[in-house]
Amino acid sequence: MERNISSLGIVLHSQRYGQQNRRLKLLTVDFGLIDVVSYGAQKSVKSVKAEVFTDAQFFLYYNPVKKDYTLKDVHVVSTHEELRQDLHKTYAAIFFCELIIKMHGGESSEEYRLLSQALDFLTGSDAETDRVIIQFVHHFSDLVGLRTDFSRCPICERTYEQNEVVSFSSTLLAHCCSNCASLDANLLLPPGARKYLMVTSPMSFEQSLEVPLSSAATLRIKRYELQYAQMISGRMLKTLASPLLWDEASV
Ligand SMILES: [Zn+2]
């Protein structure tokens, strides 16, 4: 028996499926990460269209026997189409989607809200792209339960010194003191960057973007967060294989 269901969600990925259809990967509030087939999406002008980054209420058929979802209709909240005019923003948005696909495991509604806000900020021109990237990774690591208190080493529990450069544990996938660090750890967190991450930890995504940061610090912390994203995802992110996101964003 097919059932009509619906949920808020965002298209994370879209690929051709058969001659005329597309298979979409959606992050939904109510059903988590799901694959949905959009029949006829390839050709027909009248068919339901949902591009990557589209934030919408999705109306689906669910077949409990085959356990598959078919797209019936979309009420668009935002297509986030404008961000595609900027290559850096486009890469940032694909990186967010890729990280969620690889790492999904937190509360779906929270992940949806974070991604929805991040895409909104990339689409509007007010927030700096690089700070959106930093805070997306910072907040996401909290949602998947990997973020630890930046004031102390999570292994030996010693409080960090004011000017201590902090190392990384590839076992715990978290910062730690140099005594507890993995031998292969080359992810160093300078004191200023650690302070910024500590101060913005309890903040909402929106609030954290308002904390001022020099452009040199922004670039340094962004590279730390990208390296951190590589570590927690097991170096599986295609978007980080390109040098583009590692450079400074123009906006
Ligand atoms: Zn330690």
Boltz pocket constraint, residues with backbone or C-beta under 6 A from the ligand:
constraints:
  - pocket:
      binder: B
      contacts: [[A, 153], [A, 154], [A, 155], [A, 156], [A, 157], [A, 158], [A, 176], [A, 177], [A, 178], [A, 179], [A, 180]]
      max_distance: 6.0
